[in-house]
Amino acid sequence: MGASTRIISRVEEVFSSICLGLMVVIISVQVFQRYVLQSSLDWSEELSRYLFIWAVYVGCSFATREDRHLEVTIFRYAFGGKLAKFVTIASGLCTVIFCGCASVWGFQMVHFLAITGQKTPALEVQMYWVFLSVPVGMGLMGLRTLERLWGVVSGRIEISRIEM
């Protein structure tokens, strides 16, 4: 793994972790405000939801790097030997195609939202910032999948040695 790949991996991991950590803090403050102080925050649930969305989409790329997507490992271990390699490559290609389509359509949606100027209800932030998570996360996941596919095809990654 190259230096740039390690940096991107670390950024994905840290970004997702920060989003999840902030989400926990915000929800905890909201619970305290609502049940102890009898006063709700208007923006906390919305911000937590958007942080969760970003954490999931960026986390998908990190999970791909770690080979932790369940659908791939189930099929890979259901078949043995050369068939397992074929199934891994086929599922990887399907994933790349899906990620590519999701990225393109996601950028089209972001562009549409930027033109229309829609804002979030409570935070009044441009809605395209929320939807930008789809093309960014799916684009990174597609690149990670291509990276893993190249490792499998080139023989650098052996299917039998990939751990669950």
DSSP file (Angstrom, degrees, kcal/mol; ACC not computed):
  #  RESIDUE AA STRUCTURE BP1 BP2  ACC     N-H-->O    O-->H-N    N-H-->O    O-->H-N    TCO  KAPPA ALPHA  PHI   PSI    X-CA   Y-CA   Z-CA
    1    1 A M              0   0    0      0, 0.0     5,-0.0     0, 0.0     0, 0.0   0.000 360.0 360.0 360.0 128.3    0.0    0.0    0.0
    2    2 A G     >  -     0   0    0      1,-0.1     4,-2.2     4,-0.0     5,-0.2  -0.161 360.0-104.8 -75.1 170.9    1.4    3.4   -1.1
    3    3 A A  H  > S+     0   0    0      1,-0.2     4,-2.2     2,-0.2     5,-0.1   0.895 120.6  50.0 -64.0 -41.2    1.8    6.4    1.1
    4    4 A S  H  > S+     0   0    0      1,-0.2     4,-2.5     2,-0.2    -1,-0.2   0.881 110.1  51.1 -66.9 -36.0   -1.1    8.2   -0.6
    5    5 A T  H  > S+     0   0    0      2,-0.2     4,-2.5     1,-0.2    -1,-0.2   0.897 109.9  49.8 -66.4 -40.0   -3.3    5.2   -0.1
    6    6 A R  H  X S+     0   0    0     -4,-2.2     4,-2.3     2,-0.2    -2,-0.2   0.895 110.8  49.9 -64.8 -39.1   -2.4    5.0    3.6
    7    7 A I  H  X S+     0   0    0     -4,-2.2     4,-2.6     2,-0.2    -2,-0.2   0.935 111.8  47.3 -65.0 -46.1   -3.2    8.7    4.0
    8    8 A I  H  X S+     0   0    0     -4,-2.5     4,-2.7     1,-0.2    -2,-0.2   0.911 111.9  51.4 -61.9 -41.7   -6.6    8.3    2.4
    9    9 A S  H  X S+     0   0    0     -4,-2.5     4,-2.4     1,-0.2    -1,-0.2   0.920 111.2  47.1 -60.5 -43.9   -7.3    5.3    4.5
   10   10 A R  H  X S+     0   0    0     -4,-2.3     4,-2.9     2,-0.2     5,-0.3   0.902 111.4  50.8 -66.1 -40.6   -6.4    7.2    7.7
   11   11 A V  H  X S+     0   0    0     -4,-2.6     4,-3.0     2,-0.2     5,-0.3   0.920 111.0  49.3 -63.1 -43.7   -8.5   10.2    6.6
   12   12 A E  H  X S+     0   0    0     -4,-2.7     4,-2.4     2,-0.2     5,-0.2   0.937 114.2  45.2 -59.4 -47.2  -11.5    7.9    6.0
   13   13 A E  H  X S+     0   0    0     -4,-2.4     4,-2.1    -5,-0.2    -2,-0.2   0.932 117.1  43.1 -63.9 -47.3  -11.1    6.2    9.3
   14   14 A V  H  X S+     0   0    0     -4,-2.9     4,-2.8     2,-0.2     5,-0.2   0.916 114.1  51.1 -67.2 -43.5  -10.6    9.4   11.3
   15   15 A F  H  X S+     0   0    0     -4,-3.0     4,-2.5    -5,-0.3    -2,-0.2   0.939 112.7  45.1 -60.5 -48.4  -13.4   11.3    9.5
   16   16 A S  H  X S+     0   0    0     -4,-2.4     4,-2.4    -5,-0.3    -1,-0.2   0.902 114.3  49.9 -62.6 -40.6  -16.0    8.5   10.1
   17   17 A S  H  X S+     0   0    0     -4,-2.1     4,-2.6    -5,-0.2    -2,-0.2   0.900 110.6  49.0 -65.3 -41.4  -14.9    8.2   13.7
   18   18 A I  H  X S+     0   0    0     -4,-2.8     4,-3.0     2,-0.2     5,-0.3   0.925 110.9  50.7 -64.4 -43.8  -15.2   11.9   14.3
   19   19 A C  H  X S+     0   0    0     -4,-2.5     4,-2.2    -5,-0.2    -2,-0.2   0.936 113.7  44.5 -58.8 -46.8  -18.7   12.0   12.7
   20   20 A L  H  X S+     0   0    0     -4,-2.4     4,-2.1     2,-0.2    -1,-0.2   0.898 114.0  50.1 -66.1 -39.8  -19.8    9.1   14.9
   21   21 A G  H  X S+     0   0    0     -4,-2.6     4,-2.2     2,-0.2    -2,-0.2   0.925 111.8  47.1 -63.9 -45.0  -18.2   10.6   18.0
   22   22 A L  H  X S+     0   0    0     -4,-3.0     4,-3.0     1,-0.2     5,-0.2   0.892 109.7  55.0 -62.2 -39.2  -19.9   14.0   17.4
   23   23 A M  H  X S+     0   0    0     -4,-2.2     4,-2.5    -5,-0.3     5,-0.2   0.921 108.4  47.7 -60.4 -44.6  -23.2   12.3   16.7
   24   24 A V  H  X S+     0   0    0     -4,-2.1     4,-2.2     2,-0.2    -1,-0.2   0.914 113.7  47.5 -63.3 -43.1  -23.0   10.5   20.1
   25   25 A V  H  X S+     0   0    0     -4,-2.2     4,-2.5     2,-0.2    -2,-0.2   0.934 113.0  47.9 -64.5 -46.1  -22.1   13.8   21.9
   26   26 A I  H  X S+     0   0    0     -4,-3.0     4,-2.3     1,-0.2    -2,-0.2   0.914 113.3  47.1 -63.2 -43.7  -24.9   15.8   20.2
   27   27 A I  H  X S+     0   0    0     -4,-2.5     4,-2.5    -5,-0.2    -1,-0.2   0.892 111.8  51.4 -66.0 -38.4  -27.5   13.1   20.9
   28   28 A S  H  X S+     0   0    0     -4,-2.2     4,-2.4    -5,-0.2    -2,-0.2   0.918 110.9  47.6 -63.4 -43.5  -26.3   12.9   24.6
   29   29 A V  H  X S+     0   0    0     -4,-2.5     4,-3.0     2,-0.2    -2,-0.2   0.905 111.2  51.9 -63.1 -40.8  -26.6   16.7   24.9
   30   30 A Q  H  X S+     0   0    0     -4,-2.3     4,-2.8     2,-0.2    -2,-0.2   0.915 109.5  48.6 -62.5 -43.4  -30.0   16.6   23.3
   31   31 A V  H  X S+     0   0    0     -4,-2.5     4,-2.7     2,-0.2     5,-0.5   0.924 113.5  47.6 -62.5 -44.2  -31.2   13.9   25.8
   32   32 A F  H  X>S+     0   0    0     -4,-2.4     4,-2.1     1,-0.2     5,-1.6   0.937 113.7  47.5 -61.1 -47.1  -29.9   15.9   28.7
   33   33 A Q  H  <5S+     0   0    0     -4,-3.0     6,-2.8     3,-0.2    -2,-0.2   0.924 117.3  42.4 -59.8 -45.3  -31.5   19.1   27.4
   34   34 A R  H  <5S+     0   0    0     -4,-2.8    -2,-0.2     4,-0.2     4,-0.2   0.934 125.7  28.1 -71.6 -47.1  -34.9   17.4   26.8
   35   35 A Y  H  <5S+     0   0    0     -4,-2.7    -3,-0.2    -5,-0.2    -2,-0.2   0.731 131.4  30.6 -94.4 -22.9  -35.3   15.3   29.9
   36   36 A V  T  <5S+     0   0    0     -4,-2.1    -3,-0.2    -5,-0.5    -2,-0.1   0.853 132.3  28.1 -99.5 -48.5  -33.3   17.2   32.5
   37   37 A L  S   <S-     0   0    0     -5,-1.6    -3,-0.2     2,-0.2    -4,-0.1   0.517  95.2-132.5 -92.8  -5.0  -33.6   20.8   31.5
   38   38 A Q  S    S+     0   0    0     -6,-0.3     2,-0.3    -4,-0.2    -4,-0.2   0.845  72.2 109.6  57.2  36.8  -37.0   20.3   29.8
   39   39 A S        -     0   0    0     -6,-2.8     2,-0.2    -9,-0.1    -2,-0.2  -0.935  56.4-148.8-146.0 117.9  -35.8   22.3   26.7
   40   40 A S        -     0   0    0     -2,-0.3     2,-0.4    -6,-0.1   -10,-0.1  -0.528  14.6-125.4 -88.1 152.3  -35.0   20.7   23.3
   41   41 A L        -     0   0    0     -2,-0.2     4,-0.4     1,-0.1     3,-0.1  -0.815  13.7-148.5 -91.1 134.8  -32.5   21.8   20.8
   42   42 A D  S    S+     0   0    0     -2,-0.4     4,-0.3     1,-0.2    -1,-0.1   0.804  91.2  37.8 -73.3 -29.4  -34.0   22.5   17.4
   43   43 A W  S  > S+     0   0    0      1,-0.1     4,-2.4     2,-0.1     5,-0.2   0.557  89.4  88.1-103.0 -11.4  -31.0   21.4   15.3
   44   44 A S  H  > S+     0   0    0      1,-0.2     4,-2.4     2,-0.2     5,-0.2   0.887  88.9  46.6 -66.0 -43.4  -29.5   18.4   17.2
   45   45 A E  H  > S+     0   0    0     -4,-0.4     4,-2.1     2,-0.2    -1,-0.2   0.903 114.1  48.8 -66.4 -40.1  -31.4   15.6   15.6
   46   46 A E  H  > S+     0   0    0     -4,-0.3     4,-2.1     2,-0.2    -2,-0.2   0.932 112.7  46.6 -65.5 -46.1  -30.9   17.0   12.1
   47   47 A L  H  X S+     0   0    0     -4,-2.4     4,-2.5     1,-0.2     5,-0.2   0.904 111.7  51.9 -63.9 -40.8  -27.2   17.4   12.5
   48   48 A S  H  X S+     0   0    0     -4,-2.4     4,-2.3    -5,-0.2    -1,-0.2   0.910 108.6  51.2 -61.2 -42.4  -26.8   13.9   14.0
   49   49 A R  H  X S+     0   0    0     -4,-2.1     4,-2.1     1,-0.2    -1,-0.2   0.913 111.5  46.7 -60.9 -44.0  -28.7   12.4   11.1
   50   50 A Y  H  X S+     0   0    0     -4,-2.1     4,-2.2     2,-0.2    -2,-0.2   0.869 110.9  51.5 -70.4 -36.3  -26.3   14.2    8.6
   51   51 A L  H  X S+     0   0    0     -4,-2.5     4,-2.5     2,-0.2    -1,-0.2   0.901 109.8  50.9 -63.7 -39.8  -23.2   13.2   10.5
   52   52 A F  H  X S+     0   0    0     -4,-2.3     4,-2.4     2,-0.2    -2,-0.2   0.916 108.3  51.9 -63.3 -43.1  -24.5    9.6   10.5
   53   53 A I  H  X S+     0   0    0     -4,-2.1     4,-2.3     1,-0.2     5,-0.2   0.935 112.4  45.1 -59.2 -47.7  -25.0    9.7    6.7
   54   54 A W  H  X S+     0   0    0     -4,-2.2     4,-2.4     1,-0.2     5,-0.4   0.907 111.9  52.4 -64.0 -41.3  -21.5   11.0    6.1
   55   55 A A  H  X S+     0   0    0     -4,-2.5     4,-2.0     1,-0.2    -1,-0.2   0.896 111.0  47.8 -62.3 -39.7  -20.0    8.4    8.5
   56   56 A V  H  X S+     0   0    0     -4,-2.4     4,-1.7     2,-0.2    -2,-0.2   0.949 113.9  44.3 -67.3 -49.4  -21.8    5.6    6.7
   57   57 A Y  H  X S+     0   0    0     -4,-2.3     4,-0.9     2,-0.2    -2,-0.2   0.912 119.6  40.6 -67.6 -41.8  -20.8    6.6    3.1
   58   58 A V  H  X S+     0   0    0     -4,-2.4     4,-1.4    -5,-0.2     3,-0.4   0.871 112.9  56.9 -71.9 -34.8  -17.2    7.3    3.9
   59   59 A G  H  X S+     0   0    0     -4,-2.0     4,-2.8    -5,-0.4    -2,-0.2   0.790  95.7  65.4 -64.9 -28.0  -17.1    4.2    6.2
   60   60 A C  H  X S+     0   0    0     -4,-1.7     4,-1.9     2,-0.2    -1,-0.2   0.905 101.9  48.7 -59.6 -41.3  -18.2    2.1    3.2
   61   61 A S  H  X S+     0   0    0     -4,-0.9     4,-2.0    -3,-0.4    -1,-0.2   0.920 111.6  48.4 -64.9 -43.5  -14.9    2.9    1.5
   62   62 A F  H  X S+     0   0    0     -4,-1.4     4,-1.9     1,-0.2    -2,-0.2   0.901 110.1  52.0 -64.0 -40.5  -12.9    2.0    4.7
   63   63 A A  H  <>S+     0   0    0     -4,-2.8     5,-2.7     1,-0.2     4,-0.3   0.858 107.4  53.5 -64.1 -34.7  -14.9   -1.2    5.1
   64   64 A T  H ><5S+     0   0    0     -4,-1.9     3,-1.2     3,-0.2    -1,-0.2   0.920 107.0  50.9 -65.4 -42.7  -14.0   -2.1    1.5
   65   65 A R  H 3<5S+     0   0    0     -4,-2.0    -2,-0.2     1,-0.3    -1,-0.2   0.886 113.3  45.3 -60.9 -38.0  -10.3   -1.6    2.2
   66   66 A E  T 3<5S-     0   0    0     -4,-1.9    -1,-0.3    -5,-0.1    -2,-0.2   0.455 111.5-124.3 -84.1  -1.0  -10.6   -3.8    5.2
   67   67 A D  T < 5 +     0   0    0     -3,-1.2    -3,-0.2    -4,-0.3    -2,-0.1   0.935  66.8 136.7  56.2  52.1  -12.6   -6.4    3.1
   68   68 A R      < +     0   0    0     -5,-2.7     2,-0.7    -6,-0.1    -4,-0.2   0.141  18.5 122.4-115.2  17.4  -15.4   -6.3    5.6
   69   69 A H    >>  -     0   0    0     -6,-0.3     4,-1.4     1,-0.2     3,-1.0  -0.752  54.7-147.5 -83.7 119.6  -18.4   -6.2    3.3
   70   70 A L  H 3> S+     0   0    0     -2,-0.7     4,-2.2     1,-0.3     5,-0.2   0.837  89.5  60.6 -57.8 -42.5  -20.5   -9.2    4.2
   71   71 A E  H 3> S+     0   0    0      1,-0.2     4,-1.2     2,-0.2    -1,-0.3   0.810 105.9  48.5 -62.0 -29.7  -22.0  -10.0    0.7
   72   72 A V  H <> S+     0   0    0     -3,-1.0     4,-2.2     2,-0.2    -1,-0.2   0.932 112.0  46.6 -74.8 -46.4  -18.5  -10.5   -0.8
   73   73 A T  H  X S+     0   0    0     -4,-1.4     4,-2.2     1,-0.2    -2,-0.2   0.835 107.6  56.7 -69.4 -32.5  -17.2  -12.9    1.9
   74   74 A I  H  X S+     0   0    0     -4,-2.2     4,-1.2     2,-0.2    -1,-0.2   0.964 113.3  39.2 -63.1 -51.0  -20.3  -15.0    2.0
   75   75 A F  H  X S+     0   0    0     -4,-1.2     4,-1.1    -5,-0.2    -2,-0.2   0.879 114.0  55.5 -66.8 -36.7  -20.1  -15.9   -1.7
   76   76 A R  H  < S+     0   0    0     -4,-2.2     3,-0.2     1,-0.2    -1,-0.2   0.903 113.3  39.7 -63.8 -41.0  -16.3  -16.2   -1.6
   77   77 A Y  H  < S+     0   0    0     -4,-2.2    -1,-0.2     1,-0.2    -2,-0.2   0.633 104.8  67.0 -86.4 -13.2  -16.3  -18.8    1.1
   78   78 A A  H  < S+     0   0    0     -4,-1.2     2,-0.3    -5,-0.2    -1,-0.2   0.811 106.0  45.7 -73.3 -28.3  -19.4  -20.6   -0.2
   79   79 A F  S  < S-     0   0    0     -4,-1.1     2,-0.2    -3,-0.2    -1,-0.0  -0.876  81.2-144.5-114.1 147.8  -17.3  -21.7   -3.3
   80   80 A G    >>  -     0   0    0     -2,-0.3     3,-1.0     4,-0.1     4,-0.6  -0.655  50.2  -8.6-108.8 166.1  -13.7  -23.0   -3.1
   81   81 A G  H >> S-     0   0    0      1,-0.2     4,-1.1    -2,-0.2     3,-0.6  -0.183 123.6  -3.4  61.6-135.9  -10.6  -22.7   -5.2
   82   82 A K  H 3> S+     0   0    0      1,-0.3     4,-2.1     2,-0.2    -1,-0.2   0.805 130.3  60.7 -65.2 -31.3  -10.7  -21.1   -8.7
   83   83 A L  H <> S+     0   0    0     -3,-1.0     4,-2.7     1,-0.2    -1,-0.3   0.862  99.9  56.3 -65.5 -34.1  -14.4  -20.5   -8.5
   84   84 A A  H <X S+     0   0    0     -3,-0.6     4,-2.3    -4,-0.6    -1,-0.2   0.890 106.8  49.4 -63.4 -39.0  -13.9  -18.4   -5.4
   85   85 A K  H  X S+     0   0    0     -4,-1.1     4,-2.4     2,-0.2    -2,-0.2   0.922 111.8  48.5 -65.8 -43.5  -11.5  -16.1   -7.4
   86   86 A F  H  X S+     0   0    0     -4,-2.1     4,-2.8     2,-0.2    -2,-0.2   0.924 112.3  48.2 -61.3 -45.4  -14.0  -15.8  -10.2
   87   87 A V  H  X S+     0   0    0     -4,-2.7     4,-2.7     1,-0.2     5,-0.2   0.895 111.5  50.9 -63.2 -40.5  -16.9  -15.0   -7.8
   88   88 A T  H  X S+     0   0    0     -4,-2.3     4,-2.0     2,-0.2    -1,-0.2   0.918 113.2  44.6 -63.2 -44.4  -14.7  -12.4   -6.0
   89   89 A I  H  X S+     0   0    0     -4,-2.4     4,-2.5     2,-0.2    -2,-0.2   0.919 114.3  49.4 -66.9 -43.5  -13.8  -10.7   -9.4
   90   90 A A  H  X S+     0   0    0     -4,-2.8     4,-2.2     1,-0.2    -2,-0.2   0.921 113.2  45.6 -62.5 -44.6  -17.4  -10.8  -10.6
   91   91 A S  H  X S+     0   0    0     -4,-2.7     4,-2.1     1,-0.2    -1,-0.2   0.873 112.0  53.0 -68.0 -34.9  -18.8   -9.3   -7.4
   92   92 A G  H  X S+     0   0    0     -4,-2.0     4,-2.4    -5,-0.2    -2,-0.2   0.907 108.8  48.9 -64.6 -41.6  -16.0   -6.7   -7.4
   93   93 A L  H  X S+     0   0    0     -4,-2.5     4,-2.3     2,-0.2    -2,-0.2   0.904 110.8  50.4 -65.2 -40.9  -16.9   -5.7  -11.0
   94   94 A C  H  X S+     0   0    0     -4,-2.2     4,-2.5     1,-0.2    -1,-0.2   0.901 110.9  50.2 -61.8 -40.1  -20.6   -5.4  -10.0
   95   95 A T  H  X S+     0   0    0     -4,-2.1     4,-3.0     2,-0.2    -2,-0.2   0.910 109.4  50.4 -65.0 -42.8  -19.6   -3.3   -7.1
   96   96 A V  H  X S+     0   0    0     -4,-2.4     4,-2.5     2,-0.2    -2,-0.2   0.915 111.6  48.4 -62.2 -42.9  -17.4   -1.0   -9.2
   97   97 A I  H  X S+     0   0    0     -4,-2.3     4,-2.5     2,-0.2    -2,-0.2   0.932 113.4  47.1 -63.1 -45.4  -20.3   -0.5  -11.7
   98   98 A F  H  X S+     0   0    0     -4,-2.5     4,-2.9     1,-0.2     5,-0.2   0.940 113.1  48.3 -61.2 -47.3  -22.8    0.2   -8.9
   99   99 A C  H  X S+     0   0    0     -4,-3.0     4,-2.3     1,-0.2    -1,-0.2   0.885 111.2  51.3 -62.1 -38.5  -20.4    2.7   -7.3
  100  100 A G  H  X S+     0   0    0     -4,-2.5     4,-2.4    -5,-0.2    -1,-0.2   0.935 112.7  44.7 -63.6 -46.5  -19.7    4.4  -10.6
  101  101 A C  H  X S+     0   0    0     -4,-2.5     4,-2.8     1,-0.2     5,-0.3   0.926 113.9  49.7 -63.1 -44.9  -23.5    4.8  -11.3
  102  102 A A  H  X S+     0   0    0     -4,-2.9     4,-2.1    -5,-0.2    -1,-0.2   0.877 111.5  49.7 -62.9 -37.0  -24.2    6.0   -7.8
  103  103 A S  H  X S+     0   0    0     -4,-2.3     4,-2.6    -5,-0.2    -2,-0.2   0.936 113.1  45.1 -66.5 -46.9  -21.3    8.5   -8.0
  104  104 A V  H  X S+     0   0    0     -4,-2.4     4,-2.1     2,-0.2    -2,-0.2   0.955 117.6  43.1 -62.9 -50.4  -22.5    9.9  -11.3
  105  105 A W  H  X S+     0   0    0     -4,-2.8     4,-2.1     1,-0.2    -1,-0.2   0.858 112.7  54.9 -65.1 -33.9  -26.1   10.1  -10.2
  106  106 A G  H  X S+     0   0    0     -4,-2.1     4,-2.6    -5,-0.3    -1,-0.2   0.916 108.0  47.8 -64.2 -43.2  -25.1   11.5   -6.9
  107  107 A F  H  X S+     0   0    0     -4,-2.6     4,-2.6     2,-0.2    -2,-0.2   0.871 109.9  53.5 -65.8 -35.3  -23.1   14.3   -8.5
  108  108 A Q  H  X S+     0   0    0     -4,-2.1     4,-2.4     2,-0.2    -1,-0.2   0.910 110.5  47.1 -63.6 -40.5  -26.1   15.0  -10.7
  109  109 A M  H  X S+     0   0    0     -4,-2.1     4,-2.8     2,-0.2    -2,-0.2   0.911 111.3  50.8 -66.8 -42.2  -28.3   15.3   -7.6
  110  110 A V  H  X S+     0   0    0     -4,-2.6     4,-2.3     2,-0.2    -2,-0.2   0.921 110.9  49.3 -60.5 -43.4  -25.7   17.6   -5.9
  111  111 A H  H  X S+     0   0    0     -4,-2.6     4,-2.2     2,-0.2    -2,-0.2   0.925 111.2  49.3 -61.4 -45.4  -25.7   19.8   -9.0
  112  112 A F  H  X S+     0   0    0     -4,-2.4     4,-2.5     1,-0.2    -2,-0.2   0.923 112.3  47.8 -59.6 -45.5  -29.5   19.9   -9.0
  113  113 A L  H  X>S+     0   0    0     -4,-2.8     4,-1.6     1,-0.2     5,-0.9   0.857 110.1  52.6 -66.9 -34.1  -29.6   20.8   -5.3
  114  114 A A  H  <5S+     0   0    0     -4,-2.3    -1,-0.2    -5,-0.2    -2,-0.2   0.895 111.7  46.5 -66.9 -38.9  -26.9   23.5   -5.8
  115  115 A I  H  <5S+     0   0    0     -4,-2.2    -2,-0.2     1,-0.2    -1,-0.2   0.912 115.5  44.5 -68.5 -42.9  -29.0   25.1   -8.6
  116  116 A T  H  <5S-     0   0    0     -4,-2.5    -1,-0.2    -5,-0.2    -2,-0.2   0.719  99.4-137.8 -78.4 -19.7  -32.3   25.0   -6.7
  117  117 A G  T  <5 +     0   0    0     -4,-1.6    -3,-0.2    -5,-0.2    -4,-0.1   0.758  32.9 177.2  73.8  24.4  -30.7   26.3   -3.5
  118  118 A Q      < -     0   0    0     -5,-0.9     9,-2.9     8,-0.1    10,-0.4  -0.336   9.9-159.5 -64.0 142.8  -32.6   23.9   -1.2
  119  119 A K  B     -A  126   0A   0      7,-0.3     7,-0.2     8,-0.1    -1,-0.0  -0.872  23.6 -99.9-122.8 156.7  -31.6   24.2    2.5
  120  120 A T     >  -     0   0    0      5,-2.6     4,-1.0    -2,-0.3     7,-0.0  -0.441  36.0-121.0 -71.6 149.8  -32.0   21.9    5.4
  121  121 A P  T  4 S+     0   0    0      0, 0.0    -1,-0.1     0, 0.0   -78,-0.0   0.930 100.0  20.6 -62.5 -50.9  -35.0   22.7    7.7
  122  122 A A  T  4 S+     0   0    0      1,-0.1   -79,-0.1   -79,-0.1   -80,-0.1   0.904 132.2  36.5 -89.8 -44.0  -33.4   23.3   11.0
  123  123 A L  T  4 S-     0   0    0    -80,-0.1    -1,-0.1     2,-0.1     3,-0.1   0.723  88.6-143.3 -82.7 -22.1  -29.7   24.1   10.2
  124  124 A E     <  +     0   0    0     -4,-1.0     2,-0.3     1,-0.2     3,-0.0   0.879  47.0 148.7  55.1  42.3  -30.5   26.1    7.0
  125  125 A V        -     0   0    0      1,-0.1    -5,-2.6     2,-0.0    -1,-0.2  -0.760  62.3 -85.5 -98.3 149.6  -27.4   24.6    5.4
  126  126 A Q  B >   -A  119   0A   0     -2,-0.3     3,-1.5    -7,-0.2     4,-0.5  -0.357  36.4-136.2 -55.9 129.6  -27.3   24.0    1.6
  127  127 A M  T >> S+     0   0    0     -9,-2.9     4,-1.8     1,-0.3     3,-0.9   0.746  96.6  73.4 -63.8 -25.3  -28.8   20.6    1.1
  128  128 A Y  H 3> S+     0   0    0    -10,-0.4     4,-1.6     1,-0.3    -1,-0.3   0.773  85.8  65.3 -64.8 -22.5  -26.1   19.6   -1.4
  129  129 A W  H <4 S+     0   0    0     -3,-1.5     4,-0.3     2,-0.2    -1,-0.3   0.872 104.9  45.0 -64.9 -35.1  -23.6   19.3    1.5
  130  130 A V  H X4 S+     0   0    0     -3,-0.9     3,-1.4    -4,-0.5     4,-0.2   0.941 115.1  46.1 -70.7 -48.0  -25.6   16.4    2.8
  131  131 A F  H >< S+     0   0    0     -4,-1.8     3,-1.3     1,-0.3    -2,-0.2   0.676  94.6  77.1 -72.0 -17.2  -26.1   14.7   -0.6
  132  132 A L  T 3X S+     0   0    0     -4,-1.6     4,-1.9     1,-0.3    -1,-0.3   0.728  79.7  73.9 -63.3 -20.4  -22.4   15.2   -1.5
  133  133 A S  H <> S+     0   0    0     -3,-1.4     4,-2.5    -4,-0.3     5,-0.3   0.826  89.5  58.9 -62.1 -31.4  -21.8   12.2    0.9
  134  134 A V  H <> S+     0   0    0     -3,-1.3     4,-2.8    -4,-0.2     5,-0.3   0.977 110.4  36.3 -67.1 -57.3  -23.2    9.8   -1.8
  135  135 A P  H  > S+     0   0    0      0, 0.0     4,-2.0     0, 0.0     5,-0.2   0.878 120.4  49.5 -67.1 -33.3  -20.8   10.5   -4.7
  136  136 A V  H  X S+     0   0    0     -4,-1.9     4,-2.4     2,-0.2     5,-0.2   0.967 116.8  40.2 -66.4 -51.6  -17.8   11.0   -2.3
  137  137 A G  H  X S+     0   0    0     -4,-2.5     4,-2.3    -5,-0.2    -3,-0.2   0.917 119.5  44.5 -64.1 -45.0  -18.4    7.8   -0.4
  138  138 A M  H  X S+     0   0    0     -4,-2.8     4,-2.4    -5,-0.3    -1,-0.2   0.857 112.6  52.7 -70.3 -34.2  -19.4    5.7   -3.5
  139  139 A G  H  X S+     0   0    0     -4,-2.0     4,-2.2    -5,-0.3    -2,-0.2   0.936 112.1  44.8 -64.2 -46.1  -16.5    7.1   -5.5
  140  140 A L  H  X S+     0   0    0     -4,-2.4     4,-2.5    -5,-0.2    -2,-0.2   0.900 113.3  50.9 -63.8 -40.3  -14.0    6.2   -2.8
  141  141 A M  H  X S+     0   0    0     -4,-2.3     4,-2.4     2,-0.2    -2,-0.2   0.896 108.8  51.7 -65.0 -39.3  -15.6    2.8   -2.4
  142  142 A G  H  X S+     0   0    0     -4,-2.4     4,-2.4     2,-0.2    -1,-0.2   0.913 110.8  47.8 -62.2 -42.9  -15.3    2.2   -6.2
  143  143 A L  H  X S+     0   0    0     -4,-2.2     4,-2.3     2,-0.2    -2,-0.2   0.905 111.9  49.8 -64.5 -41.0  -11.6    3.1   -6.1
  144  144 A R  H  X S+     0   0    0     -4,-2.5     4,-2.2     2,-0.2    -2,-0.2   0.887 110.3  50.6 -63.2 -39.1  -11.0    0.8   -3.1
  145  145 A T  H  X S+     0   0    0     -4,-2.4     4,-2.8     2,-0.2    -2,-0.2   0.915 109.8  49.8 -66.9 -42.3  -12.8   -2.0   -4.9
  146  146 A L  H  X S+     0   0    0     -4,-2.4     4,-2.6     2,-0.2    -2,-0.2   0.906 109.4  52.9 -60.2 -40.8  -10.7   -1.4   -8.0
  147  147 A E  H  X S+     0   0    0     -4,-2.3     4,-1.6     1,-0.2    -2,-0.2   0.921 112.2  44.0 -60.4 -44.8   -7.6   -1.5   -5.8
  148  148 A R  H  X S+     0   0    0     -4,-2.2     4,-2.2     2,-0.2    -2,-0.2   0.890 111.6  53.8 -68.4 -39.4   -8.7   -4.8   -4.3
  149  149 A L  H  X S+     0   0    0     -4,-2.8     4,-3.1     1,-0.2     5,-0.3   0.918 107.1  51.2 -61.1 -43.1   -9.6   -6.2   -7.7
  150  150 A W  H  X S+     0   0    0     -4,-2.6     4,-2.6     1,-0.2     6,-0.3   0.894 109.2  51.6 -61.2 -39.0   -6.2   -5.4   -9.1
  151  151 A G  H  X>S+     0   0    0     -4,-1.6     6,-2.7    -5,-0.2     5,-0.9   0.887 112.9  44.6 -63.9 -39.1   -4.6   -7.2   -6.1
  152  152 A V  H ><5S+     0   0    0     -4,-2.2     3,-0.5     4,-0.2    -2,-0.2   0.934 116.4  45.1 -70.4 -46.8   -6.7  -10.3   -6.8
  153  153 A V  H 3<5S+     0   0    0     -4,-3.1    -2,-0.2     1,-0.2    -3,-0.2   0.896 114.6  48.1 -65.4 -41.0   -6.1  -10.3  -10.6
  154  154 A S  H 3<5S-     0   0    0     -4,-2.6    -1,-0.2    -5,-0.3    -2,-0.2   0.596 112.7-118.0 -77.6  -9.9   -2.4   -9.7  -10.2
  155  155 A G  T <<5S+     0   0    0     -4,-0.6    -3,-0.2    -3,-0.5    -4,-0.1   0.473  84.4 117.6  87.4   1.3   -2.0  -12.4   -7.6
  156  156 A R  S   <S+     0   0    0     -5,-0.9     2,-0.5    -6,-0.3    -4,-0.2   0.812  77.6  46.5 -69.0 -30.3   -0.9  -10.0   -4.9
  157  157 A I  S    S-     0   0    0     -6,-2.7     2,-0.5    -9,-0.1    -2,-0.3  -0.966  80.6-153.9-113.7 119.5   -4.0  -10.9   -2.9
  158  158 A E    >>  -     0   0    0     -2,-0.5     3,-0.9     1,-0.1     4,-0.6  -0.802  11.2-142.6 -94.1 132.3   -4.7  -14.6   -2.6
  159  159 A I  G >4 S+     0   0    0     -2,-0.5     3,-1.1     1,-0.3    -1,-0.1   0.887 100.4  54.9 -60.8 -40.9   -8.4  -15.5   -2.1
  160  160 A S  G 34 S+     0   0    0      1,-0.2    -1,-0.3    -3,-0.1    -2,-0.0   0.727 108.2  50.3 -67.8 -20.0   -7.5  -18.4    0.2
  161  161 A R  G <4 S+     0   0    0     -3,-0.9     2,-0.4     2,-0.1    -1,-0.2   0.497  80.4 109.4 -98.3  -3.4   -5.5  -16.1    2.5
  162  162 A I    <<  -     0   0    0     -3,-1.1     2,-0.2    -4,-0.6   -95,-0.0  -0.603  65.5-137.7 -74.3 126.6   -8.1  -13.3    2.9
  163  163 A E              0   0    0     -2,-0.4    -2,-0.1     1,-0.1    -1,-0.1  -0.490 360.0 360.0 -87.1 154.0   -9.3  -13.5    6.4
  164  164 A M              0   0    0     -2,-0.2    -1,-0.1   -96,-0.0    -2,-0.0   0.436 360.0 360.0 -86.2 360.0  -12.9  -13.1    7.5
